[in-house]
Amino acid sequence: MMKYLIYFFVSMYLVFFNYEFKMRFLKDYFKQEIFFDQSINVIARDNFDKITINVGGLSDVENGDILMSNGYLLGMVTDVKKFKSIVTLITDKYNKVSIKIGNNYGLISNYEDGYLIIKNIKKDVEVGSKVVTTGINYVYPSDIFVGIVAKILEENDIQKIYVKTDADFDNMSNLSLIKR
């Protein structure tokens, strides 16, 4: 019995330490206030376009706050109620997130088969390249990690780029909000 209690407390310590490390890293990296509450949960979902989270205006959530999961971009708060908020995900086809891959700029245009799709980028992108937000128009802060280029299909002189993100849009956990 004592062995299991020790295991439990060591496991809880490691989970807590890992959580604290991630939050310190995010706060230092973005140089912005991070609002995190272990009780942030998805309470409703509208396909792959929007979700409702269980924190709202009473928790100091505002339109424009950025929702992340484990350091990966999920979306932006677009509607705040007293006790809940609606987040438009980056998988929404109308939510054109501006990204950069090296010196190339583009927009996330779609989400299919577990990949974010980027079109209309010139041919000098390679598999394994890092994809981050640009900060153009101040919609999303710059340099938020989106994912890694997983594969590229050629269409004339334009590439269709498939980006793999570790943000799990099916099972969102470890949610944090970055204040704008």
Secondary structure by P-SEA (a helix, b strand, c coil): caaaaaaaaaaaaaaaaaaaaaaaaaaaaaccbbbbbccccccccccccbbbccccccccccccbbbbcccccccccccccccbbbbbcccccccbbbbbccccccccccccccbbbbccccccccccbbbbbccccccccccccccccccccccccccbbbbbbccccccccbbbbbcc
